[in-house]
Amino acid sequence: MELYELYRLINLQMEMIQELKVVGGQLNINQFDLYLEKLMDRNTAAQAYRDLKVLLAEDKDNIKMLYCQLECARRILDKYQAKHISNAVYIDTMQCFTRFIEECKRKNGRMFFDRGWWTYRQVSMCIFRIGELEYEFNKYEGENVIVIHIPSDVNLTKEAVDHSLEQAGIFFQTYYKDYEYKEYTCDSWLLSPVLRSLLPEKSNILSFQKRFDIIKENKEDREYIEWLFQVPADTDYEALPVETGLQRNVRELLLNGGAVGCAYGVMKGYS
């Protein structure tokens, strides 16, 4: 598969494709092969990302990093196919790039790549999107776990989440049967107990939250501001956009000195 076919498959924004075309003409991608190989291995991907970032140095809007990671995404298709993982899972997983760039535009008013510190997980086959949710190989207290991540375009209805969990169970049993994991976990602002007083009882968010036993809270975490309002975390509270009931309630909470934070939970019935 050529890079432009990948861009088409993940519906990458034309503005970014044009910038990537320029960078692609400047980079000799073969000189980065050692780093790209390590970036595609979940055991070495984190260090490879840090090394590559230093090597790329002058990288306006991180377009060179985006080009390198998308090249990894292109190459990793061979490994998906060798394991007989469906093209649907591959495409859904790699569409994280398009989604993150769109989120960046909403938050900052223009497109650039601000999520390279995260997306090496997708190109190293550490994270997979299966239905509505993403699933990551990880550890908790020394034990193998699967961490659940909640994409910004998620459908959190009970039926959609049930289907994703069911398909994930089949996925890991089929393709990673040697990976013995103890439980599903989740670390998110959507698990914050504070939301219980800000949302209606039948909220899909609360329905999702109830699937977990909350192990710990971090009331100081502020990432929820970026996720909920799609603005920089340091935005003045008075200037926060209010288009939904939850945004209105959280904004009022913040103006009154409160906070949402985040929480870490273990899924009930999956240990």
N, C-alpha and C positions, 0 to 999 in steps of 0.2 A: 504494500500500500504506500502510495506517495503522500507526502505531507499535506498537499492540497486536498486529497481525498479525506484525510483525517479532519481538516478544517471544516469540510462540508458536512461530514458525519456528525460533528458536535455543534454545528450551526454557529461557528465562531464569527464574531462580528467583523464585517468587511473592513472597518477602520483598523482593526488589529491585524488582519491578514495583510493589509498594505504595509504596515510597519514591519511585520515579520518578513515580508518579501525583501525589504531593504536590508534588514539585519542578516537574512540568509545569504544575501549576496556578498556580505562583508566577512562573515565567519567561515573559517575552514572547520567544519563540524568534526572532521576526522581527528583533529588534534585534541579533542575533548573526549575521545572514545573511552579512555580509562575511567574518567569521572562519570560518564553516562552509564557505563556498565555497573558501576557501584551504586549509582542513583536508582537503578532498576532492581536492586537487591534490598529487601526490607531490613536486612541486618547491617547494611553499610550506608543506607540512603541518607540518614541524617548528617553524618560526617561528610559524605560526598557533596551534599547541598552546601554545607558551610565552606568546603574547599573550593567548590565551583564559584561561589559568590565572591570569594577573594580573587580567584583567577580572572573572573570577568571584570572586576573592579569598576571601571567607568561604564556604567550600564543605565543609561537614561530610561526611566520608567520601567526598568527591569525587563526590557523587551528581549535582550539576549538570553536572560534566564528563562523567559517564557519559551523562546525558540528551542532552547536545549531540553526543557522539560517536555515540550510537545514532540520533539524528536524521540525522546524516551517513550512517550505514549504511543508513537507510531511503531517503534521497535517491539514494545511489550506485547503487541497484538499476537506475535508469534507464540509467546508463552501462553496466552489465553487459549489460542487454538490448539496448542500441544496438550493442554489440559481439558480441551473440549468445553470450555466455558463459553456460554452463548455470546453472540455479538451484541445482544440487547444489554447484557450486564456490562460489557466492555464500553459501549457507547454511553450508557447512563452514567457510568463511573467517570469517564473522561469529560463528560459535559460539565464537570465541576469547573473547568477552566472558563468556559463561557459564562457560567452562572456567577463566578467570582468577579469576573471583569465587569459584568452588568451591575453587580452590587457595588463595586468600586465607583462606577460612573454615578450611581444614585447618591452615594455617600459624599463624593468629592467633586462632582460636576463634570468629570472628564474620565476617559478610559485610560487605565494603565494597569500593570500587573503588580498587585500588592500581596499576593498569597503564595509566593514561592516557598515560603517557610512551612507551608502546609501541604501543597500539592505533590511534593515528592512522595507522599504516602500513597497517592493514587498510582503514580507511575512505577512504584516498587511493589505493587500488588499487596500492599498492606491494608488498604481500604477498598471496599467494593460497595457500589450502590446496588441494592437489591430491592426493587420496588420503591417505596417511599423513603426508606431509611438507608443510611450508610453504616457499614460494619467494619471495625478495625481490629486487627490482631494487637493484643496488648497484654500487660500484666497488672495485677492488683495484689499487693501484699505477697509478692513472689509467686502467685498462681497465674496461669494462663487465663485470660478472659477475652471476650469479644466486647469491644466498646461500641455503643450505638451513638451515631451522630445524626443530627436532625437538620437536613438541608433547608435553606430558606424557602424553597418552593414546595415544601412537603404538604401532603394531605394527611392530616392527623385524625381522620375519622377512625372509629374503632375497626371498621371493616378493612380499610386500607392498611392500618398498622398490623392487624392480625395476618393479613395476606403476606405482608413483607416479612414478618417474623417466621411464618410458616415456610416461605421460600428460602429464607436465610438458613433455617435448620437443614433443609434439603441440600442447599448449596455447600455448606461446610461439611456435611456428612459425605457428600459425593466427591468433592474436589480436595478437601483437606481433612480426610478422616484420621490422619495421624496427629492432627492438632487437637489435643484433648484440653478443652476449656471448662472452667468451673462454672462460669456464669456470664450473663449479659450485664454490663454496667453502662451508666450514662452520667456525664458531667455537663450540666447545662443550666442556663438561667430558667429554662422551661420547667425545671424540677423545683425551683425555689418555692418553699412553703408560703412565702409572702403573696404569691399569686392567688392563693385560695380566697383571699379577701377582696381580690380585684376582678375576679371573673365569675360569671354565672356558673351555677353548680353543674350544668350540662355541657360546659365548655369542653371542646376536644382536647385542649391543652391539659385541663385537669383530669380528663379521662386517661390521657397518656401518663400523666404524673402518677396516677394511682396504681400503675403497673409496677411501681418501684418502692422499695423500702429505702427511705432517705438515711444515708449513713453519716453524712457531714454536710455542713453549710459553709459557704464563704460569703459573708455579707458585704465584704469590701470589694468584691469583683464588680467591674463596671462595663464588661463587654456587652451586657444586655442592651445598653444604650445604643450601641452601633447596630445590633441585630434587630431590635424592635423599631427604632426610629430611622435607621439607615442614614445616620449622620455621624460625624466624628465624635468620639467619646467625651471630648472636652467642650461640646456645644453647650451654650448657656441654656439652662432649663426653660427659661421663658421663650426661647426660640425653637424648642422642640416641636416638630410637626404633629398635629393631632387630626388623624383621619379615621381612627378606630376607637372603640370604647376602651380597649386595653391601653392604647397610647394615652388617651385622656386620663385614665386612672393612674397610670404610672407617672405621668407628668405632674399630676397633682400631688402624688406621694413624694416625688423628688422636691417639689417646691415647699413641701411641709417638713423637709428634713429626713424623709425616709429613704429607703433603698430596696432594690429587689435582690441583688447579688446572684448567686448561683448555688447549686447543690449537687452532691454526688449520690447516686442511687444504685442499688442492685435490684435487678428485675425479680419480681416474685415468681416462684414456681419454675425458675430456670437454673437453680443451683444444684 
